């Protein structure tokens, strides 16, 4: 097995819509999603509330292999210093190659560039691989909502994590 090249990290553009939508559908899992599995007709990836300006893309050899969605945590002015990761996906073929880590670091750099002081995220309690990745990048658990979601017959915690940028 050959090692995957280092991903190129860049801002998303409208041209990425279909590749991001396909990636989002391909990586759907009850390990990280509280929404049902997407079914046709599919919703667009970019919406009025979440456009390409909130997405950081990872690509290898011109193919999109991951993305991170970074947004304001809330619309409140008193909370404008906080950014929230509202999605992170990595193609199966790119897992374990540092793509998620590169996206997290790019997200932190972008949050800092935007003047943020903190960056937060939510992760399902049973998503051990993601939690380990976040912890290795300096995120700490700041709160837990026990049994917040019922996913495939199991109650799952909603874990809030954060760090300074």
SVG drawing of the C-alpha trace seen along z (x, -y; Angstrom):
<svg xmlns="http://www.w3.org/2000/svg" viewBox="-36 -42 40 44">
<polyline fill="none" stroke="black" stroke-width="0.4" points="0.0,0.0 1.4,-3.4 1.2,-6.4 -1.2,-9.1 0.4,-12.3 0.1,-15.3 -3.3,-16.9 -3.6,-20.4 -5.8,-22.5 -7.8,-25.4 -11.0,-27.3 -14.0,-25.8 -15.6,-27.3 -19.0,-26.8 -17.4,-24.4 -16.9,-22.0 -20.6,-21.6 -21.1,-18.1 -17.8,-16.6 -18.6,-17.8 -22.1,-16.5 -20.9,-13.1 -18.3,-13.0 -20.9,-13.9 -23.2,-11.1 -20.4,-8.6 -19.1,-9.3 -22.5,-9.3 -22.4,-7.1 -24.5,-6.8 -21.1,-7.2 -21.1,-10.9 -24.5,-11.9 -27.8,-12.4 -29.6,-12.8 -31.0,-9.9 -29.0,-8.5 -29.5,-10.9 -31.9,-9.7 -32.7,-11.0 -33.6,-13.6 -30.5,-14.9 -30.4,-18.3 -27.7,-20.7 -24.5,-20.8 -24.3,-24.6 -27.3,-26.4 -28.3,-29.9 -27.0,-29.4 -23.8,-27.6 -21.9,-28.5 -18.4,-27.8 -17.1,-30.6 -17.5,-28.3 -15.8,-25.3 -12.1,-24.3 -11.3,-21.5 -8.6,-18.9 -7.7,-17.5 -5.2,-15.0 -4.3,-14.9 -7.2,-17.3 -9.8,-15.1 -11.7,-16.3 -10.9,-13.9 -12.1,-15.9 -13.7,-19.1 -14.2,-21.1 -17.1,-23.5 -16.2,-26.4 -18.9,-28.9 -19.8,-31.4 -20.9,-29.5 -24.0,-31.7 -25.3,-34.9 -24.8,-36.9 -22.3,-39.8 -21.2,-38.9 -20.2,-35.4 -18.4,-36.6 -15.0,-35.6 -15.9,-31.9 -15.9,-29.7 -17.5,-26.3 -16.6,-23.3 -19.9,-22.2 -18.7,-19.3 -15.6,-17.3 -15.5,-14.5 -12.7,-12.5 -13.1,-10.0 -12.5,-6.4 -9.5,-6.1 -7.8,-9.0 -8.4,-8.0 -5.3,-7.7 -3.3,-9.8 -3.4,-13.0 -6.2,-14.7 -8.4,-15.2 -5.5,-16.6 -4.6,-18.9 -8.2,-20.2 -8.4,-20.8 -5.1,-22.8 -6.3,-24.8 -9.6,-25.5 -7.8,-26.7 -5.6,-29.0 -8.7,-30.3 -10.4,-31.0 -7.4,-32.9 -7.2,-34.8 -10.8,-35.8 -10.0,-37.1 -11.5,-34.3 -10.2,-33.5 -11.9,-30.1 -12.9,-27.2 -15.5,-24.6 -17.2,-21.5 -19.7,-18.8 -19.0,-15.1 -21.1,-12.1 -19.8,-10.3 -19.4,-6.9 -17.2,-8.4 -13.9,-7.4 -11.7,-7.9 -12.9,-11.5 -12.6,-12.2 -9.0,-10.9 -8.1,-13.1 -9.6,-16.2 -7.9,-15.5 -4.5,-15.1 -5.1,-18.5 -5.6,-20.2 -9.4,-20.1 -10.7,-19.3 -14.2,-18.1 -16.0,-21.2 -19.4,-19.5 -21.5,-16.5 -25.2,-16.1 -25.8,-12.5 -27.9,-10.3 -28.9,-13.3 -29.6,-11.3 -31.2,-8.0 -29.3,-6.5 -30.1,-3.1 -31.7,-2.1 -28.8,-3.3 -28.6,-6.5 -25.6,-8.5 -24.0,-11.4 -23.4,-14.8 -19.9,-15.9 -18.8,-19.6 -15.1,-20.2 -13.1,-23.4 -9.8,-25.0 -8.1,-28.4 -7.0,-29.4"/>
</svg>
